[in-house]
Amino acid sequence: MKQTSRWDTRGLIADALAMEGLSVEENRAIFFDWAFGLAEPESAAEAARDLLTLHRTEQNADHAMIGLLEEAANGAASRQGRTGRRRRLEG
């Protein structure tokens, strides 16, 4: 039985971790589908930390989804700030 949490009610993260042979790009697409579907997007880092606690094992530590969750848990998206044209205009 797949483990889900309040943060992954559709089971996207659990499914991705259970599938073999997914590319990094496929994992990234699933991750963003999950992230955009969060009811509380401001809680993405907390959600990622909870999902890591639930799903990370020694056997899947090098899985691309675990890496994406680790980046989200550490607030990578919020630290990057604005990019592209808006950043150049403000800089």
Phi, psi and omega per residue, in radians:
M1 nan 2.316 -3.104
K2 -1.348 2.460 3.121
Q3 -1.546 2.276 3.040
T4 -2.178 3.006 3.111
S5 -2.481 3.088 3.108
R6 -1.095 -0.371 -3.141
W7 -1.509 -0.274 -3.075
D8 -2.347 0.985 -3.037
T9 -1.139 -0.464 3.103
R10 -1.481 -0.149 3.107
G11 1.304 0.361 -3.096
L12 -1.111 -0.802 -3.120
I13 -1.174 -0.799 3.127
A14 -1.029 -0.765 3.138
D15 -1.114 -0.777 -3.130
A16 -1.060 -0.705 3.141
L17 -1.208 -0.453 -3.133
A18 -1.461 -0.340 -3.097
M19 -1.487 2.359 3.074
E20 -1.668 2.570 3.021
G21 1.468 0.148 3.086
L22 -1.254 2.397 3.094
S23 -1.322 2.927 3.073
V24 -1.054 -0.717 -3.133
E25 -1.121 -0.710 3.111
E26 -1.135 -0.727 3.072
N27 -1.077 -0.725 3.140
R28 -1.101 -0.725 3.121
A29 -1.098 -0.747 3.105
I30 -1.127 -0.755 3.127
F31 -1.020 -0.820 -3.125
F32 -1.191 -0.600 3.044
D33 -1.053 -0.774 3.102
W34 -1.086 -0.874 -3.059
A35 -1.088 -0.740 3.138
F36 -1.209 -0.351 3.136
G37 -1.575 -0.015 -3.141
L38 -1.130 2.317 3.093
A39 -1.190 -0.499 -3.140
E40 -2.166 1.346 -3.060
P41 -1.026 -0.468 3.117
E42 -1.194 -0.202 3.140
S43 -1.774 0.344 -3.069
A44 -1.024 -0.723 -3.134
A45 -1.137 -0.754 3.100
E46 -1.097 -0.751 3.128
A47 -1.062 -0.778 3.138
A48 -1.100 -0.720 3.105
R49 -1.081 -0.764 3.122
D50 -1.109 -0.718 3.131
L51 -1.182 -0.621 3.065
L52 -1.112 -0.736 3.106
T53 -1.058 -0.695 -3.113
L54 -1.283 -0.718 -2.927
H55 -1.887 -0.439 -3.021
R56 -1.227 2.289 3.076
T57 -2.358 2.984 3.062
E58 -1.101 -0.596 -3.092
Q59 -1.239 -0.504 -3.096
N60 -1.974 0.263 -3.078
A61 -1.027 -0.446 -3.129
D62 -1.757 0.170 3.113
H63 -1.203 2.449 -3.109
A64 -1.018 -0.630 -3.131
M65 -1.161 -0.643 3.090
I66 -1.088 -0.738 3.098
G67 -1.074 -0.736 3.111
L68 -1.133 -0.734 3.109
L69 -1.127 -0.672 3.109
E70 -1.096 -0.744 3.105
E71 -1.082 -0.772 3.131
A72 -1.140 -0.691 -3.133
A73 -1.107 -0.531 3.135
N74 -1.572 0.109 3.080
G75 1.288 0.512 -3.089
A76 -0.992 -0.738 -3.095
A77 -1.146 -0.709 -3.093
S78 -1.286 -0.463 3.134
R79 -1.327 -0.479 -3.047
Q80 -1.225 -0.519 3.092
G81 1.171 -2.725 -3.090
R82 -1.364 2.557 3.112
T83 -2.270 3.009 3.038
G84 1.212 -2.516 -3.020
R85 -1.050 -0.770 -3.105
R86 -1.064 -0.673 -3.141
R87 -1.169 -0.743 3.128
R88 -1.107 -0.693 3.140
L89 -1.165 -0.599 -3.115
E90 -1.427 -0.500 -3.032
G91 -1.184 nan nan
